[in-house]
């Protein structure tokens, strides 16, 4: 259940990328994948590298995915913006 909660939080935060210029590495699909992977990695790390059981899943479990999602989205955006800056003809 915790994995589902982390993925849903990553997906929820990914929806806000519509308000940012599309400079993500891989476009909106790259941002989607980065949000999900970042959410799962940090959620898994915060839980001690083990999946919490269904009874151990609470609001804090969901909130653990936020930092990883934001970091991953920022990283993918920075890489995409740098590539666009270095090669403006490809954009």
N, C-alpha and C positions, 0 to 999 in steps of 0.2 A: 504494500500500500504506500510505503514511503517513496518508492521509485515513481509511482504514478503521481504522487503529490509534487515531487521535484520536477517532473516533466511538465506538469500542468502550470507550475509557477514559471518555468522557463518559457513556455508557450504564451502565457499571459503577458510577460514582459516583452517578448518578441513583437507583440502586436503594436507596441509603441514605436517601433522602428519606422513606421509609416510617416512619422513626424520629422525624420532625419533625412537629409539628402542621401540618395542611394549610392554610396561609395564603398559599400561593404565588399570584401573579397568574396567573389562568387554571387554577388547580388543579394537579393532578398532570400534566396535559398541558402546561401552561405551564412547569412545572419540567423536564419532558422536553425540550421544545424549547430552553429556556434552556441546559440542560446540553450538548446537542449543538452548539448555535451557539457557546457559550463555548469548548468544547473545540476546535472547528475554527478559530476566530479566533486563539486564542493559539498553537495548534500551527503554524498558517500564519505567524504573526508571528515565532515563535521560529526558524522555518526560513528566515527571510530573504525571506518572501513568494514562495516558490516551493515546489512540491511535490517532496520528496525522491524519488529513484528507489527502486525496490524494493531495490536493493543498499545504499542509504544508510539504510534503515530499521533502527533498532536499539532497544534498551530506552529510551534517552534520548528518542527520538522519541515513544514512548508516554507517557512521564512529562511531556512538554511540555504536554499537554492538561489536567493537573490544576489549575494555577492558574486558568485561564480558566473551567473548569467550576465551581469553587468560587465564584469572583467572580460569575459569572452567576447561579448558584443563590441566592447571598446577596442579590444585587440584586433578583431577582424575588420573593424572600421578603420583603424589606424593603418593597417597593412594595405587595405584597399585604397585609401586616400593617398598613401605614399606611392603606390604603383601608378595611380592616375596622375599624380604630380610629376613622376619621372617619365611617363609616356603618355602625354596628353592626346596623341593621335589615336591611341587604342580605345579611348573612352567614348 
